[in-house]
Amino acid sequence: MKHHWSLLSVGPKSRQRLKTATNRLFFVGLFLLLHAGVALAQKKPATPVSAENRNILIKDAVFHSASLERDMHYRVLIPRGYERGDRFPVLYLLHGLYGDYQNWDTRTRLENYANNLHLLIVMPDADDSWYTNSATVAADKFEGYIAKDLIAEIDNQYRTIHDAHGRAIAGLSMGGYGAVKLALKYPELFAFAGSLSGAFNAPQNLDNQRPEFRAKLLEVFGNEGSRTRAENDIFLLLKNPHHVPYPYFYLACGTADFFLETNRALAQQLSSRNLAYEYHETAGEHTWEYWDGGLKPLLKAMELKLPNDSLRLQGQ
């Protein structure tokens, strides 16, 4: 038998007690809700720099890449002191797989972290290219697009330092792989190469480890044993003789990231070659929360490794 209760089925005193209990529950629940709201608010990212306090201008641009034979987008963060007339170092900041040129600016607190840096930050669009000249699509020469076309575009459009000591390159995941690979292939271009959660095994066995990436990896690198795989394998590139000093390498990876082992392996190889580098493992996964937290230390390390030019705005 089912029992149905209502305030009308009990006496006046019982109804009053039930109302009092209900009111108490309401206020207790309201208190807990407000308390939870405070706790959640404490976990939100820091408020972005307000427009009146921002030392950075944001500009989106399109240019024609000769390597790709098509127009490509990029975003650039320009410090306020740019109009003073001196030349500026540049950081090329690369996005990850399935990303785009706006990600770093819209999904991290990049503007906060770079607010007082005397530095141009350039974020190019690169599709899902792995920053590589494709083995199967002749038109997709994304390595040339970054190393030749984009750098020439920025040097032509902005007052930049036109040699390695004024350039850095960094990225996350696919972009971390791209940054380190381009620094190894073109050491004459960069003084610093940084990676967060770098997918350094992309040309090796990532297509077998992560089937969801397989189709694009095969398109970019070709089948197992292909020449493109060998030419873009970071671990093989490190074994090649080089006549120009390599840049300083900065690697960081979360301890719960599925790219942890390949990051450890690269750090070990850099150590065995006595190359200048630092490697950091901290709690985190393959997420924007981790990349946002890792961005500020990366920028600080870069600041210390570009010693010939002040990265601080005057008076800051």
C-alpha positions as a Python dict, from the first residue, in 0.01 Angstrom:
ca = {
    (1, 'M'): (0, 0, 0),
    (2, 'K'): (129, 346, -91),
    (3, 'H'): (104, 634, 156),
    (4, 'H'): (59, 994, 36),
    (5, 'W'): (140, 1274, 278),
    (6, 'S'): (45, 1642, 265),
    (7, 'L'): (26, 1934, 506),
    (8, 'L'): (-350, 1904, 503),
    (9, 'S'): (-346, 1552, 648),
    (10, 'V'): (-194, 1654, 982),
    (11, 'G'): (-301, 1884, 1266),
    (12, 'P'): (-217, 2254, 1301),
    (13, 'K'): (80, 2201, 1538),
    (14, 'S'): (225, 1931, 1318),
    (15, 'R'): (187, 2154, 1014),
    (16, 'Q'): (372, 2434, 1194),
    (17, 'R'): (659, 2205, 1295),
    (18, 'L'): (683, 2075, 939),
    (19, 'K'): (690, 2430, 800),
    (20, 'T'): (966, 2525, 1046),
    (21, 'A'): (1171, 2220, 947),
    (22, 'T'): (1117, 2296, 579),
    (23, 'N'): (1235, 2655, 626),
    (24, 'R'): (1546, 2538, 809),
    (25, 'L'): (1625, 2296, 527),
    (26, 'F'): (1578, 2577, 275),
    (27, 'F'): (1825, 2809, 451),
    (28, 'V'): (2076, 2526, 505),
    (29, 'G'): (2054, 2439, 137),
    (30, 'L'): (2094, 2805, 39),
    (31, 'F'): (2403, 2836, 260),
    (32, 'L'): (2559, 2525, 106),
    (33, 'L'): (2482, 2647, -243),
    (34, 'L'): (2642, 2985, -179),
    (35, 'H'): (2943, 2819, -16),
    (36, 'A'): (2984, 2589, -316),
    (37, 'G'): (2963, 2892, -543),
    (38, 'V'): (3249, 3058, -355),
    (39, 'A'): (3458, 2742, -382),
    (40, 'L'): (3395, 2716, -756),
    (41, 'A'): (3476, 3083, -805),
    (42, 'Q'): (3815, 3030, -641),
    (43, 'K'): (3899, 2773, -908),
    (44, 'K'): (3825, 3002, -1202),
    (45, 'P'): (4122, 3140, -1402),
    (46, 'A'): (4255, 3478, -1307),
    (47, 'T'): (4069, 3771, -1460),
    (48, 'P'): (4227, 3876, -1792),
    (49, 'V'): (4415, 4203, -1799),
    (50, 'S'): (4167, 4487, -1851),
    (51, 'A'): (4187, 4688, -2171),
    (52, 'E'): (4318, 5001, -1999),
    (53, 'N'): (4599, 4805, -1829),
    (54, 'R'): (4691, 4592, -2129),
    (55, 'N'): (5035, 4641, -2277),
    (56, 'I'): (4951, 4420, -2576),
    (57, 'L'): (4775, 4477, -2905),
    (58, 'I'): (4619, 4182, -3086),
    (59, 'K'): (4625, 4161, -3464),
    (60, 'D'): (4499, 3891, -3698),
    (61, 'A'): (4646, 3875, -4046),
    (62, 'V'): (4644, 3669, -4364),
    (63, 'F'): (4939, 3622, -4597),
    (64, 'H'): (5015, 3411, -4901),
    (65, 'S'): (5247, 3117, -4835),
    (66, 'A'): (5464, 3029, -5132),
    (67, 'S'): (5532, 2682, -4993),
    (68, 'L'): (5161, 2602, -4959),
    (69, 'E'): (5048, 2817, -5252),
    (70, 'R'): (4755, 2945, -5048),
    (71, 'D'): (4663, 3210, -4795),
    (72, 'M'): (4721, 3136, -4427),
    (73, 'H'): (4607, 3305, -4105),
    (74, 'Y'): (4813, 3406, -3805),
    (75, 'R'): (4760, 3606, -3487),
    (76, 'V'): (5028, 3830, -3340),
    (77, 'L'): (5049, 3985, -2994),
    (78, 'I'): (5226, 4320, -3019),
    (79, 'P'): (5359, 4493, -2705),
    (80, 'R'): (5262, 4856, -2651),
    (81, 'G'): (5625, 4964, -2660),
    (82, 'Y'): (5646, 4853, -3021),
    (83, 'E'): (5592, 5208, -3149),
    (84, 'R'): (5915, 5325, -2982),
    (85, 'G'): (6114, 5220, -3286),
    (86, 'D'): (6355, 4950, -3164),
    (87, 'R'): (6367, 4590, -3289),
    (88, 'F'): (6190, 4307, -3111),
    (89, 'P'): (6256, 3938, -3051),
    (90, 'V'): (5985, 3698, -3168),
    (91, 'L'): (5828, 3386, -3020),
    (92, 'Y'): (5655, 3156, -3268),
    (93, 'L'): (5389, 2971, -3070),
    (94, 'L'): (5248, 2658, -3239),
    (95, 'H'): (4906, 2503, -3177),
    (96, 'G'): (4822, 2136, -3133),
    (97, 'L'): (4628, 1879, -3335),
    (98, 'Y'): (4271, 1988, -3418),
    (99, 'G'): (4367, 2339, -3307),
    (100, 'D'): (4405, 2675, -3479),
    (101, 'Y'): (4592, 3005, -3461),
    (102, 'Q'): (4360, 3150, -3195),
    (103, 'N'): (4391, 2870, -2937),
    (104, 'W'): (4683, 2998, -2733),
    (105, 'D'): (4523, 3340, -2695),
    (106, 'T'): (4167, 3225, -2628),
    (107, 'R'): (4224, 2912, -2416),
    (108, 'T'): (4511, 3025, -2192),
    (109, 'R'): (4602, 3343, -2004),
    (110, 'L'): (4875, 3419, -2254),
    (111, 'E'): (4797, 3791, -2260),
    (112, 'N'): (4832, 3809, -1882),
    (113, 'Y'): (5162, 3623, -1881),
    (114, 'A'): (5309, 3823, -2171),
    (115, 'N'): (5165, 4159, -2067),
    (116, 'N'): (5502, 4310, -1973),
    (117, 'L'): (5725, 4126, -2218),
    (118, 'H'): (5913, 4324, -2482),
    (119, 'L'): (5829, 4054, -2735),
    (120, 'L'): (5624, 3977, -3044),
    (121, 'I'): (5429, 3650, -3014),
    (122, 'V'): (5320, 3498, -3344),
    (123, 'M'): (5062, 3217, -3356),
    (124, 'P'): (5023, 3063, -3702),
    (125, 'D'): (4749, 2838, -3838),
    (126, 'A'): (4886, 2501, -3949),
    (127, 'D'): (4585, 2270, -3981),
    (128, 'D'): (4665, 1915, -3864),
    (129, 'S'): (4992, 1914, -4055),
    (130, 'W'): (5239, 1808, -3786),
    (131, 'Y'): (5445, 2101, -3920),
    (132, 'T'): (5579, 1865, -4184),
    (133, 'N'): (5605, 1854, -4562),
    (134, 'S'): (5349, 1583, -4635),
    (135, 'A'): (5460, 1248, -4779),
    (136, 'T'): (5137, 1205, -4974),
    (137, 'V'): (4994, 1553, -5046),
    (138, 'A'): (5243, 1746, -5256),
    (139, 'A'): (5085, 2083, -5186),
    (140, 'D'): (5109, 2047, -4806),
    (141, 'K'): (5460, 2178, -4743),
    (142, 'F'): (5398, 2294, -4387),
    (143, 'E'): (5760, 2278, -4277),
    (144, 'G'): (5860, 2526, -4545),
    (145, 'Y'): (5558, 2739, -4460),
    (146, 'I'): (5683, 2793, -4103),
    (147, 'A'): (6060, 2790, -4148),
    (148, 'K'): (6069, 3004, -4463),
    (149, 'D'): (5745, 3183, -4544),
    (150, 'L'): (5613, 3277, -4200),
    (151, 'I'): (5946, 3398, -4062),
    (152, 'A'): (6003, 3604, -4378),
    (153, 'E'): (5650, 3746, -4347),
    (154, 'I'): (5702, 3854, -3986),
    (155, 'D'): (6048, 3995, -4052),
    (156, 'N'): (5906, 4197, -4342),
    (157, 'Q'): (5599, 4324, -4160),
    (158, 'Y'): (5748, 4398, -3818),
    (159, 'R'): (6066, 4541, -3668),
    (160, 'T'): (6221, 4213, -3560),
    (161, 'I'): (6569, 4088, -3481),
    (162, 'H'): (6670, 3906, -3798),
    (163, 'D'): (6884, 3631, -3654),
    (164, 'A'): (6869, 3335, -3418),
    (165, 'H'): (6939, 3517, -3093),
    (166, 'G'): (6614, 3708, -3139),
    (167, 'R'): (6389, 3410, -3216),
    (168, 'A'): (6221, 3140, -3010),
    (169, 'I'): (5975, 2869, -3106),
    (170, 'A'): (5744, 2666, -2881),
    (171, 'G'): (5421, 2470, -2888),
    (172, 'L'): (5195, 2213, -2728),
    (173, 'S'): (5145, 1848, -2825),
    (174, 'M'): (5169, 1846, -3208),
    (175, 'G'): (5309, 2198, -3178),
    (176, 'G'): (5566, 2084, -2920),
    (177, 'Y'): (5684, 1820, -3165),
    (178, 'G'): (5690, 2081, -3442),
    (179, 'A'): (5886, 2334, -3237),
    (180, 'V'): (6159, 2088, -3138),
    (181, 'K'): (6178, 1934, -3485),
    (182, 'L'): (6210, 2272, -3658),
    (183, 'A'): (6476, 2379, -3408),
    (184, 'L'): (6674, 2063, -3484),
    (185, 'K'): (6640, 2105, -3860),
    (186, 'Y'): (6701, 2481, -3861),
    (187, 'P'): (6924, 2555, -3559),
    (188, 'E'): (7046, 2870, -3731),
    (189, 'L'): (6697, 3021, -3690),
    (190, 'F'): (6627, 2987, -3316),
    (191, 'A'): (6791, 3043, -2977),
    (192, 'F'): (6519, 2862, -2780),
    (193, 'A'): (6279, 2575, -2848),
    (194, 'G'): (6005, 2489, -2598),
    (195, 'S'): (5750, 2212, -2572),
    (196, 'L'): (5455, 2132, -2347),
    (197, 'S'): (5333, 1770, -2376),
    (198, 'G'): (5527, 1720, -2697),
    (199, 'A'): (5412, 1433, -2922),
    (200, 'F'): (5769, 1344, -3009),
    (201, 'N'): (5693, 990, -3127),
    (202, 'A'): (5459, 1109, -3404),
    (203, 'P'): (5666, 970, -3696),
    (204, 'Q'): (5764, 657, -3502),
    (205, 'N'): (5470, 460, -3366),
    (206, 'L'): (5198, 705, -3266),
    (207, 'D'): (4970, 575, -3542),
    (208, 'N'): (4978, 232, -3378),
    (209, 'Q'): (4943, 365, -3024),
    (210, 'R'): (4658, 604, -3101),
    (211, 'P'): (4438, 470, -3386),
    (212, 'E'): (4226, 787, -3384),
    (213, 'F'): (4529, 977, -3521),
    (214, 'R'): (4629, 710, -3770),
    (215, 'A'): (4469, 841, -4091),
    (216, 'K'): (4627, 1185, -4064),
    (217, 'L'): (4964, 1048, -3951),
    (218, 'L'): (4976, 817, -4253),
    (219, 'E'): (4884, 1107, -4480),
    (220, 'V'): (5160, 1326, -4337),
    (221, 'F'): (5441, 1078, -4272),
    (222, 'G'): (5357, 793, -4509),
    (223, 'N'): (5372, 425, -4430),
    (224, 'E'): (5610, 264, -4184),
    (225, 'G'): (5968, 289, -4304),
    (226, 'S'): (5903, 588, -4530),
    (227, 'R'): (6170, 846, -4601),
    (228, 'T'): (5946, 1120, -4459),
    (229, 'R'): (5924, 938, -4126),
    (230, 'A'): (6302, 911, -4102),
    (231, 'E'): (6358, 1274, -4202),
    (232, 'N'): (6116, 1398, -3936),
    (233, 'D'): (6202, 1163, -3650),
    (234, 'I'): (6339, 1383, -3371),
    (235, 'F'): (6540, 1099, -3221),
    (236, 'L'): (6713, 1030, -3553),
    (237, 'L'): (6771, 1400, -3616),
    (238, 'L'): (6960, 1425, -3289),
    (239, 'K'): (7206, 1164, -3413),
    (240, 'N'): (7296, 1365, -3722),
    (241, 'P'): (7614, 1574, -3718),
    (242, 'H'): (7548, 1947, -3697),
    (243, 'H'): (7771, 2246, -3757),
    (244, 'V'): (7553, 2514, -3595),
    (245, 'P'): (7493, 2509, -3219),
    (246, 'Y'): (7150, 2383, -3125),
    (247, 'P'): (6915, 2615, -2938),
    (248, 'Y'): (6829, 2572, -2573),
    (249, 'F'): (6556, 2311, -2528),
    (250, 'Y'): (6275, 2341, -2273),
    (251, 'L'): (6056, 2033, -2221),
    (252, 'A'): (5763, 1989, -1982),
    (253, 'C'): (5504, 1715, -1952),
    (254, 'G'): (5229, 1613, -1710),
    (255, 'T'): (5279, 1295, -1511),
    (256, 'A'): (4938, 1165, -1626),
    (257, 'D'): (4998, 1250, -1993),
    (258, 'F'): (5008, 969, -2249),
    (259, 'F'): (5316, 1137, -2405),
    (260, 'L'): (5514, 1115, -2081),
    (261, 'E'): (5741, 829, -2190),
    (262, 'T'): (5843, 990, -2518),
    (263, 'N'): (5920, 1314, -2331),
    (264, 'R'): (6137, 1123, -2086),
    (265, 'A'): (6311, 950, -2375),
    (266, 'L'): (6389, 1280, -2547),
    (267, 'A'): (6518, 1435, -2225),
    (268, 'Q'): (6746, 1135, -2183),
    (269, 'Q'): (6880, 1170, -2536),
    (270, 'L'): (6942, 1543, -2493),
    (271, 'S'): (7133, 1460, -2177),
    (272, 'S'): (7339, 1189, -2346),
    (273, 'R'): (7436, 1437, -2619),
    (274, 'N'): (7535, 1699, -2358),
    (275, 'L'): (7297, 1952, -2511),
    (276, 'A'): (7162, 2249, -2317),
    (277, 'Y'): (6812, 2170, -2195),
    (278, 'E'): (6577, 2151, -1901),
    (279, 'Y'): (6297, 1902, -1841),
    (280, 'H'): (6005, 1931, -1602),
    (281, 'E'): (5746, 1678, -1487),
    (282, 'T'): (5454, 1810, -1289),
    (283, 'A'): (5107, 1681, -1209),
    (284, 'G'): (4875, 1711, -1506),
    (285, 'E'): (4715, 1554, -1809),
    (286, 'H'): (4689, 1637, -2179),
    (287, 'T'): (4460, 1932, -2112),
    (288, 'W'): (4433, 2306, -2147),
    (289, 'E'): (4449, 2338, -1770),
    (290, 'Y'): (4798, 2186, -1778),
    (291, 'W'): (4911, 2393, -2079),
    (292, 'D'): (4789, 2716, -1921),
    (293, 'G'): (4978, 2631, -1603),
    (294, 'G'): (5291, 2541, -1800),
    (295, 'L'): (5295, 2846, -2021),
    (296, 'K'): (5420, 3100, -1768),
    (297, 'P'): (5730, 2893, -1665),
    (298, 'L'): (5805, 2834, -2033),
    (299, 'L'): (5797, 3208, -2103),
    (300, 'K'): (6020, 3270, -1802),
    (301, 'A'): (6275, 3016, -1925),
    (302, 'M'): (6267, 3173, -2271),
    (303, 'E'): (6320, 3517, -2119),
    (304, 'L'): (6637, 3394, -1951),
    (305, 'K'): (6772, 3237, -2270),
    (306, 'L'): (6742, 3542, -2494),
    (307, 'P'): (7003, 3745, -2305),
    (308, 'N'): (7107, 3989, -2575),
    (309, 'D'): (6783, 4183, -2577),
    (310, 'S'): (6570, 4310, -2292),
    (311, 'L'): (6235, 4133, -2281),
    (312, 'R'): (6096, 4379, -2029),
    (313, 'L'): (5918, 4698, -2116),
    (314, 'Q'): (6100, 5005, -1994),
    (315, 'G'): (5980, 5106, -1649),
    (316, 'Q'): (5817, 4769, -1573),
}
